[in-house]
Amino acid sequence: MESLFLQQIANGLIIGSIYCLMAVGLTMIFGVMKISNFAHGDFLMLGSYFAIYTTLCLTGWVGWISAMFIAAIGVGIIGFLAERWLFRPMMLRNADIDVLMLSIGLSIFIANTAHVMFGSSPKMLIDPFRSQNINLFFFSTSLIRIFSFFLSVLAIIVLQVFLTRTKTGTAIRATSQNRNASMLMGIDTGLIFGLTFVIGSAFAGLSGVLYGTIVTITPTMGGLPTLKAFAITIMGGMGSIKGAIYGGLILGVAEALGGNYISMDYKNAIGFIIIIVILLFMPEGLFGRKGR
């Protein structure tokens, strides 16, 4: 029983680390730009397809490592174009409903375009470890999942260092806290908005590569990750990167334990049950809406 419990905890932390990547990108965009991007999961889906076609051209470890960079860069470029041509003009209208409807429409457009371009047949990413498993004390898992876990942790650490130790990162945090004061201090908020959207989109692309190692890849796969990313963001506190990290890990562990001890049928509903419970007692989320 103890071994099974630890196995589920380990599985939850591994999956939760990928959820963290999803939610960190989304919460950065919301925290700085105050945009709820419902196309975030579709950016993740595009990252998965970037990875698939990269690994078809480049095999083995070279292909898999290249896929992560290409997915992050490719989706980051798409995010840059979306922010510059779509979201920025809508933000000038100062009407939240316009931006919200734009993100929903963009999600539908990307999913349908992907269906036309890539077809509806499910695809799988090639495992560079050839499905090898590893035994670690009281639990075992695949090498690709362990690698995904450490890569997720590394990406989040690099982001935290960037936000806290660089001038650009400081400008991003300042813009998130007070947009008008940042403008008075000479910060180019337009540039910061574009950079933030690119970083958030790149994280969605990277998480798409890792998420594609645990699920089948289809043009409609972005819906559930979008809902989970929003669930994590609300759970941790809107705009809180720390909250997104803890929220992702909590959701991953809760799903792993709930799916094993309760029912797999309720696995995807567990996160929303946790949200309801947390918001009943902590309306601002675990770390508040402006926490960092």
C-alpha positions in Angstrom: 0.0 0.0 0.0 2.8 2.4 0.9 4.6 1.6 -2.3 1.5 2.2 -4.4 0.9 5.5 -2.6 4.4 6.8 -3.2 4.1 5.6 -6.9 1.0 7.8 -7.3 2.7 10.7 -5.6 5.7 10.4 -7.9 3.4 10.2 -11.0 1.5 13.2 -9.8 4.6 15.3 -9.3 5.9 14.4 -12.8 2.6 15.3 -14.5 2.2 18.3 -12.2 5.5 19.7 -13.4 4.2 19.7 -16.9 1.0 21.4 -15.7 3.3 24.0 -14.1 4.8 24.9 -17.5 1.3 25.2 -19.0 0.1 27.5 -16.2 3.2 29.6 -15.8 3.0 30.8 -19.4 -0.7 31.6 -19.0 -0.4 33.4 -15.7 2.5 35.5 -17.0 0.3 36.8 -19.8 -2.6 37.5 -17.5 -0.4 39.0 -14.8 1.3 41.5 -17.2 -1.3 42.1 -19.9 -4.5 41.2 -18.0 -5.5 38.9 -20.9 -7.3 35.6 -20.4 -5.9 33.7 -23.4 -8.2 30.8 -24.2 -6.0 29.8 -27.1 -3.2 28.9 -24.8 -3.9 25.2 -25.0 -4.0 25.4 -28.8 -0.5 27.0 -28.7 0.5 23.9 -26.7 -1.0 21.7 -29.4 1.0 23.5 -32.1 4.1 22.8 -30.0 3.3 19.1 -30.0 3.0 19.1 -33.8 6.3 21.0 -34.2 7.9 18.3 -32.2 6.3 15.5 -34.2 7.6 16.8 -37.6 11.0 17.7 -36.1 11.5 14.1 -34.8 10.5 12.8 -38.2 13.2 14.8 -39.9 15.8 14.4 -37.1 15.9 11.0 -35.3 17.1 10.0 -31.9 18.2 12.4 -29.2 19.2 15.1 -31.8 15.6 15.2 -33.0 14.0 15.2 -29.6 16.3 18.0 -28.2 15.9 20.0 -31.4 12.1 19.5 -31.1 12.0 21.3 -27.8 13.8 24.3 -29.1 11.9 24.4 -32.4 8.6 24.1 -30.6 9.4 26.9 -28.2 10.7 29.2 -30.9 8.0 28.3 -33.4 5.1 28.9 -31.0 6.9 32.0 -29.6 6.9 33.5 -33.1 3.2 32.6 -33.6 2.6 34.3 -30.2 4.5 37.4 -31.3 2.3 37.7 -34.4 -0.9 37.1 -32.5 0.0 39.7 -29.9 1.1 42.3 -32.5 -1.7 41.9 -35.0 -4.6 40.7 -32.9 -4.4 41.3 -29.2 -2.7 44.6 -29.2 -5.3 46.4 -31.4 -8.1 44.9 -29.2 -6.4 46.0 -26.0 -6.5 49.6 -27.3 -10.3 49.4 -27.2 -10.2 49.0 -23.5 -13.0 46.4 -23.6 -12.3 43.1 -21.9 -15.1 41.3 -23.6 -13.5 42.0 -27.0 -10.2 40.5 -26.0 -12.0 37.5 -24.5 -14.0 36.8 -27.6 -10.8 37.2 -29.7 -9.0 34.6 -27.7 -11.9 32.2 -28.0 -12.2 32.8 -31.8 -8.4 32.3 -32.1 -8.6 29.0 -30.3 -11.3 27.8 -32.7 -9.4 29.0 -35.7 -6.1 27.3 -34.7 -7.8 24.0 -33.9 -9.7 23.9 -37.2 -6.6 25.0 -39.2 -4.6 22.3 -37.5 -7.3 19.7 -38.4 -7.0 20.7 -42.1 -3.2 20.7 -42.1 -2.4 17.7 -39.9 -5.5 15.5 -40.2 -7.6 14.0 -37.4 -5.6 10.8 -36.9 -3.9 10.7 -33.4 -0.2 10.8 -33.4 2.5 9.9 -30.8 5.9 11.4 -30.1 8.9 9.0 -30.5 10.4 8.1 -27.1 14.2 8.6 -27.4 14.6 6.3 -24.4 12.8 3.5 -26.2 10.3 3.1 -23.4 12.9 2.2 -20.8 11.8 2.3 -17.2 13.8 3.2 -14.0 13.3 2.0 -10.5 13.8 4.6 -7.8 13.4 3.4 -4.2 9.6 2.8 -3.8 8.4 3.7 -7.2 9.2 3.2 -10.9 8.6 5.3 -14.0 9.7 5.8 -17.5 13.0 7.6 -18.2 11.2 10.0 -20.6 8.9 11.1 -17.7 11.9 11.7 -15.4 13.6 13.7 -18.1 10.4 15.7 -18.6 10.2 16.4 -14.9 13.8 17.8 -14.7 13.4 19.7 -17.9 10.2 21.4 -16.5 12.0 22.3 -13.3 15.0 23.7 -15.2 12.8 25.8 -17.5 11.0 27.3 -14.5 14.3 28.0 -12.7 15.6 29.8 -15.7 12.5 31.9 -16.0 12.7 32.8 -12.3 16.3 33.9 -12.7 15.4 35.9 -15.7 12.5 37.7 -13.9 14.5 38.4 -10.7 18.1 39.0 -11.9 17.8 40.9 -15.2 16.7 44.5 -16.0 14.1 43.2 -18.6 12.7 40.8 -16.0 12.5 43.6 -13.5 10.6 45.7 -16.1 8.2 42.8 -16.6 7.5 42.6 -12.9 7.1 46.3 -12.6 4.7 46.5 -15.5 2.7 43.6 -13.9 2.4 45.5 -10.6 1.6 49.0 -12.0 1.4 49.7 -15.7 1.0 53.5 -15.5 3.8 53.9 -13.0 6.1 51.8 -15.3 5.3 54.1 -18.2 6.2 57.1 -16.1 9.6 55.4 -15.2 10.4 55.1 -18.9 9.5 51.4 -19.5 8.3 50.6 -23.0 5.1 48.7 -21.9 4.3 47.9 -25.6 7.7 46.1 -25.8 7.1 44.4 -22.5 3.6 43.2 -23.5 5.1 41.7 -26.7 8.0 40.0 -24.9 5.7 38.6 -22.2 3.3 37.1 -24.8 6.2 35.6 -26.6 7.6 34.0 -23.4 4.2 32.7 -22.4 3.6 31.2 -25.8 7.1 29.7 -25.9 6.3 28.0 -22.6 3.1 26.7 -24.1 5.1 25.3 -27.0 7.6 23.6 -24.7 4.9 22.1 -22.5 3.3 20.8 -25.7 6.4 18.7 -26.3 6.4 17.3 -22.8 2.6 16.9 -22.7 2.8 15.0 -26.0 4.9 12.3 -24.2 1.9 11.3 -22.0 -1.1 11.8 -24.3 -2.0 11.2 -27.9 -1.6 14.3 -30.1 -4.7 15.6 -32.1 -5.8 19.0 -33.3 -8.4 19.2 -30.5 -6.1 18.2 -27.7 -5.7 21.9 -26.6 -9.1 22.1 -24.9 -8.4 20.2 -21.7 -4.9 21.7 -21.1 -6.5 25.2 -21.4 -9.1 24.3 -18.7 -6.4 22.8 -16.5 -4.1 25.8 -16.9 -6.9 28.2 -16.0 -7.8 25.9 -13.0 -4.2 26.1 -11.8 -4.0 29.8 -12.3 -7.2 30.5 -10.4 -6.1 28.0 -7.7 -2.8 29.7 -7.1 -4.0 33.2 -7.6 -4.4 35.1 -10.8 -1.1 36.5 -12.0 1.0 34.6 -9.4 3.9 32.5 -10.8 4.5 30.9 -7.5 0.8 30.1 -7.3 1.0 28.5 -10.8 3.9 26.3 -9.7 2.3 25.1 -6.5 -1.1 24.8 -8.2 0.3 22.6 -11.0 1.9 20.2 -8.5 -1.2 20.1 -6.4 -3.4 19.3 -9.4 -1.0 16.6 -10.7 -0.9 14.8 -7.3 -4.6 15.2 -6.7 -5.4 13.7 -10.1 -3.0 10.8 -9.6 -4.4 9.9 -6.2 -8.0 10.6 -7.1 -7.7 8.5 -10.3 -6.3 5.6 -8.3 -8.3 5.7 -5.0 -11.6 7.2 -6.2 -12.3 6.7 -9.9 -10.6 7.5 -13.2 -14.0 8.8 -14.4 -13.6 11.8 -12.0 -9.9 12.4 -12.7 -10.4 15.6 -14.8 -13.0 16.9 -12.4 -10.8 16.8 -9.3 -9.0 20.1 -10.2 -12.3 22.0 -10.4 -13.5 20.5 -7.1 -10.2 21.7 -5.5 -10.8 25.2 -7.0 -14.3 25.4 -5.4 -12.9 24.3 -2.0 -10.0 26.8 -2.1 -12.1 29.7 -3.3 -14.6 29.1 -0.6 -12.0 29.8 2.1 -9.4 31.8 0.1 -11.2 33.9 -2.6 -7.9 35.3 -3.9 -6.3 31.9 -4.4 -3.4 30.4 -2.5 -1.0 33.3 -3.1 -3.4 36.1 -4.0 -4.1 37.7 -7.3 -1.0 39.9 -7.3 1.5 37.5 -5.6 4.8 36.7 -7.2 
